[in-house]
Amino acid sequence: MFKKLLVANRGTIAIRIIRACRELGISTVAIYSTADKEALHVRMADESVCIGPPAAEDSYLNIPSILSAGLTYGADAVHPGYGFLSENGDFAEACQRSGLQFVGPRARHIRLMGDKPRARRIMKRAGVPVLPGSEGKGVTEVRDALADGERLGFPVLIKAAAGGGGKGMRIAHDAKELERLFPIARGESEAAFSSRTMYLEKYLERARHVEFQILADSHRSVVHLGERDCSIQRRHQKVIEESPCPVLTARMREKMGKAAVRAAEVVGYSNVGTVEFLLGPDNEFYFIEMNTRIQVEHGVTEMVTSTDLVKESIRMAMGEALGFKQRNVEFRGASIEFRVYAEDPVRNIPSPGLVSNHHPPGGLGVRVETALYDGYRVPVHYDPLVAKLIVHAETRELALARARAALREYVIDGIKTNIPLHLKILHDPDFIRGDFSTSFLTRYQPETHANAERTAADSRAT
């Protein structure tokens, strides 16, 4: 049993981990940068330590400082949350070498699944469907990307081999566009992941992004906790997630779930993870990648399965076996998560600043995870995600109604947020019907509105 755990993160996930530790009787140590001195996770933890200046590379990505904090404060374990160092194999290995238990998979599994081309090869050999893509170890030069594009047939998706979170990702519809976009995506990959290696994948149009939550203990027991539909995305980053997927049949759920479990079993995976698929309009599905960490949207699965994924991750890191089998997993109702970003959705830029009034919604089936409070200043240095609104109800229709009421009730003054965008989506007939794909949000892009307004003005003038 861990006695003390260091939370190697900030914001909503740090608070989520602290709350889970409280229920388990584990004391916590929070780390923070000088920009986060007044952050809520610092106030909530039993102890806290400043590890550097605002820039993430000098604080939340500073492995020596984090390890030093853990050892100095007598921690038994480190939970990385999501983002930052959560999928960094070097960090996981450094924790283990320092005598700190890393709450997550083994370093070799992080590295293995983080190498996207290699992961694809392993899944293909294991019989898990994959989309046609770059062979070998990926590509670094435009000429090789063009050769892959011609072989696969356009459109193609350019992806960072070591990437995630939508960074280093572009869609190319022809060779000319590929030649222009490949260096841009490669540059993003270098900046975010220190890697020039890219790979191309056949772009599947009108597809849905459906992921399966995996739990795997160190005793070779693996189960899935159903799916989350993450198709509502902007710039390849998720905005809304829900469970169950509106179009998935029981037969498809079983088939995809078995493939997800197989993906974890074939590499000997342990702890929490997510196997991500693309689901085509013909109901064929394909492996995209495996995320070796807790997901931002884990709360959706928690609501429909009544399973605390953060506590399970900690228990499994302590060597405990799963207390249930696949046949014991029950799904109840529908849950939807809305990511609330501190951003100007019209100008498409972050909106940091002082929160002058924070009034989260409440009521039956409404859950808000946030680090906001009155007088808190949202810093400019980090991801603009400031809250997650999660609703749960007996049916998807009731969950949508509950979400509309909750979002109208949610007040965050002093900064701009994307709450108005969420309300627009909730009134969209296609979204209400569950008829959408990963390209759904292109209709709400600022340039789309501007073009529509110009067209309307021109028609009025004539």
N, C-alpha and C positions, 0 to 999 in steps of 0.2 A: 504493500500500500504506500503510495506517495504521501509524504507529509507536507511537502512544499513544492509548488510548481511555478516556474517563471513563464509569463505570458509574453511571447516574443512578437507582439503585434500592437495595434492601437484600435481606437474607434469601436464600432459595433461588435466586431468579432472578439475583441479583447474583453469587452463587458460580458459577452455570451459565455466565454470560457471561465471568467471569474465566477459567474453565477453557477455554472456547472460544478466548479470546484467547491463552492460553498455547500452545495447539496451532498457532495462526497466527503466533506470534512477535511478538505485539503486547503492549506493556506496558500496565498498567491503573492507573487512579486511582479509588479508592473514595470515595464521599461518605458521611457518617454524621451522625446527630444525636447530641446528648449522651447520649441513652438507648441508643444503639448503639455506644458507645465500645469495648465488649468483644465486639462481634459478629464472627462468623467471616469475613464478607466483608471486613471491615476488616483482619483479620490476613492474609488471603490475597492481597490486592491488592499491587502493587509500591509504590504510594504511597496515602496516604489523607488526607482533609481533612474537618474538622468544619464543617458548614454551618449549624448552628442548634440550637435547643432541641428537645425531644421532639415537640412538636405538628407534625404533617405539614405544615400550612400554613406553618410557619416554617422547615421544613427540606427535606423531599423534594418539596414543592410550591413551593418558593421559587425561581422561575426566575432572578432576578438573581444569587442566591448560587451556584446551580449553574453558570451560565454563567461567572461570575467564577472559580470553581474550575477549570473546564476551561481557560480562557485562561491563568490564573496557572500552572498545572502543564503547559502546553504540549501539551494534548491535540489530536489531529486530529479526533476524532469523539466522539459521545455515543450510548450505547445506553440507551434508556429502560426496557427489559424489559417487564413488564406491570403494570397498575395505575398509580397516581400520575399521571405526566405522559405516559404512553405513547400516549394518544389525545388529546393536547392540541395542536391545530393551531397555537396561538400559540407554544407551546414549540418545536415543530419549525421554525417560521419564524424564531424568535429565534436558534436554533442556526445556521441557514444564514446569517443576517445577521451573526452573530458570527464566521463563518469556521469553524464546527464542523460537520462532516458529521453529520446526524441519521440514525441507523441505523433506517430505517423508511420508510414511504411519504412522498410529498410532503405538505406542509401542506394543500394544497387537497383532497387525497383524504381526509385525516383529517377535515377539516371536512365534506366532502360526505357521506361515509358515516356520520359522527357525527350528521348531521341525518336522523333516522330517517324522517320523512314524505317528505322529498325523495328519500332513497335508494330508498324504496318506489316512488315515481313513476318513477324512472329504470329500475328493474328491470322494472316493468310495461311500459314502452315497449320495453324490450329483449327482451320475451317470456319473462322469468323469472317463474314463477308467484308471486303474492303473495296473502295472505289479504285479504278485504274489511276495510277500515279507514277511519279518518278521512281526509277529503279535504283538499286544500290544505296549509297549514302547521301543522296541528294545532289543539288547543283549549287554552284557559286557564281557561275558566269552566265551572261546574257545568251551567248551562243548555245550553251547547253540547255538553257531554259527554252529557247526557241525550238530546239530539236524535240524536246519533250512535248511542247505545245502542239507541234505538227503531228507527233505520234498519237497523242491523246485525243486531239480534235478539240476545237474551241467551242464554248468558253472553258477556261481553266481557272483554278483557284491557286494563287501563289501563297505559300505559307512558310513561316519560319520553322525550320526543323527543330529548334529548341524553344519554340514560342508558345504563346497562350494569351488569353485576354484580348484577342483581336489585333495584337501588335504584329507588324510584319505580314499583314494579310491584304491581298488585293484580288479583284476579279478582272481577268483579261478576256475580252471577247474576240480578239483577233491578234495576229502576230505584231502588228504595229503597236497596239495597246500593251502587249506583253513586254515589248522592247522598252517602252516608256516607263511602265510601272515596276518592272522587276528591280531596277536599282533603288527605287524609292523604298520598296518593301525590304530589300536587303539592308538598306541603311537603318531602317527601323529595328530590324533584327540585331544589327551590330550594337545599336544604342541600348536596346532593352535587354539583350541576352548575351552580348559579347560573342556573337556567332554570325558568320556570313553565309552559313549553309541554309539553303532553302529547298523546298520541294514543291512540285506541281501536282495537282489533283484534278481530275475531271470534275468540272463544276456541275452539280446536279440542280437543275432549275425546278422551281416550285416545290422545293423539299422542306421538310420540317426537321428541326433539331430536337431530338428526343434522347434523353440521357437516363441511365439507370444507376440508382444508388446501390453501392456494394458495401457489405460488411464482411470482413474476413479476419478470423482470429489466428493465432499462431499455432493452432492445433488442427489446421487444414480444413476448417469448416468455413464455407462461404455461402452467403445468402444475398439475395437482392431485395430491396424494399420498394420495388416498383419504379415507375418512370416519372420524369418531369418533362413537360413540353417547354422548351426554351426558344421557340421560334421567333418571338417578338424581340428583335435585336436592332440596334443602331450601331453602325460602324463595326459590325461583328462582335458587339458587346451586348450581353443580355439586358433587357429592360423589364420584362414581365416573364414569370415562370409559373407553371401550374401543374397540378397533378389531380386526377389522371389526365393523360393526353386526350383531347376531345374526340379524336378519330381512331384511337387504338382499340381493337377488339380484344376479347379475352384470349383468343388464340394467338394473335400477334404479340400480346403482352407476354405470354408464356414463352413464345419462340425467341423474342428479343431478350427476355430475362435470362433464359438459358445461355444465350450467346454471351451476355455480360458476365455471368458467373464463370463460364468457360474461359473468358478473357483473363479473369483474375486467377483462376486455378492454374492455367498453363504457365504462368510466371511465378507461382508460389506467393502471390500477394497477401499482405496482411494489413489490418487496420481499415479505416474508411477510405473509399475511393469512388470515383464516378466513371462509368464507361459511356462514352458519347457516340451516338449514331446519327446519321442522316436517314430520314424516312422519305422515300420518293412517293410521288402521286400514285404509283402502281403498287404501293405497299411493300416494295423491296427496301431493305435497310442495309446500311453499310457502316462499318466501324470508322470513326474519325480519330479518336484519341482516348487516352485514359488520364484523368486528373487525379493525381496522387495526394489528395488533401481533402479537407472539408470544403464544401462549396458555399458560396454566398447564399444560394437558394436552398440550403439544407432544411430550413424551417418548414418549407412546403411538405417535404416528406415526413417531417416530425408530426405535422398536423394530421395527416391522413393515416399514419401508422401508430401514433402515440409512442414513438421511440425517440429517446433523447440521443441524438447522434454524437454530440460533443462528449457526453458522459460515456457513451460506448467507446469512443476513440481513446479516452483516458483509461478505461477499464482494460481494453485490449492491449494498450501499451504496458500495462502492469502484468500482462500474461494471462489474464482471465479468459476463459472460454465463453463463446456466445451462449446465452441462456435459452436459445430457441432455434428451431429448424425452419426451413423454407415453408413447410406446411403450416407453421404457427403464425405466419405473417398475415395480418388482416388489414384490409383497406376500408376506410370509412369516409364517405363523403368526398368533397372536392375542396381543394385549397389553391389559392392564387397569391403570388407575391409581386409587389410593385416596388421596384427600386427607386428610391427618392434621391435624386442627385441635386447638389448645389450647383445649378447651371442655368444659363439663360437658353431655353430651348429654341428660341427664334434666332438668336445670334450664334447659337451653338458654341458657347464659351463657358468656362467655369464661372461661378458666382460666389466667391468667398466673401466673408464679412461677418459683422456682428449680428447675432440672432437676438432680436429685441422682444420677441414673443413666440414661445413654443407651446402649442396646445395640441398634443396628439389625440387621436380619436380613441374611443373605447367601446365597450359593449361585448355581448356574446359573440364569440368567434372572431374577435379582432385582436391582433397581436402586433405590437410595434417594437422593433429593435432599433435603438438609436443612441447616439452619444451626445445629442443636442440638449441644451437647457437654456433658459433665459440668461442672456449675458455672455453666452459662449461665442467665441470668435472662430469661425470656420477658417482654418489655415489654407494658404494657397499652395502649400508644398506637396499635398497628397491627393489621392483619388477623391473625387468629389462626392462619392456615395456617403450620405449623411443619415439615412434611415431606410428601414425595410418595413413596409406595411404588408402583413400577411393576414388573409382572411380565410375562414373555414366555414363550410355549411354543408347541409345534407346533399345538395345538388349543385351543379355548376351554375344554374340559373340563379339560385339563391345566393351563391357566393358572389356573383357579379353584382347583384343588387346591394349586398352588404358592402362590397368594395366601393360602389358609387357613393353610398352614404358616408363611409369612413373617409374617403378622400375629400368629400365636400366639407367634412368636419375638421380635417387636418389643417392647422394654422402654423405657418412658419414665416414670421415677419423678419425683415432686415436683409434677407437674401432672396434671390430668385431660385425657384425649383422647377422640376419637370412635372409637378402635380397637375397642372392644366393639360399637359400632353396625355397623362394617364386617363383623365376624364374624357378627353376626346376619343381615345381608343375604346373606352368602355361603352361609348355610344355608337361605335362603328358597327353597322349591320353584319359585316363579314366576321369581325371578331366575336360578336355575340353568337353567331352561328358556329363558331369554331373553324371557320373556313379561312385559313391563313397559312403563310409559309415564311421562310426567313427573309423574304423581300417585302413583307407587309409594310414596314415602317417607311419605305421609300415614298409612300403617299403623303407622309407627314414631314418630309424634309423641307427646310426653309425655302430652298430654291423652287420646290414644287408649288408651294403657296404663292411665291412671287410670280412664277410663270402663269399660274391660274388667274391671278389678279390682273396681270397684263393682258391676258387673253380676253377676260371679261370686259376690261376697259376698252380694248380695241373693238369688240363686238358692239358695245354700247355706242361707240363713236360712229360706227357705220350704220 
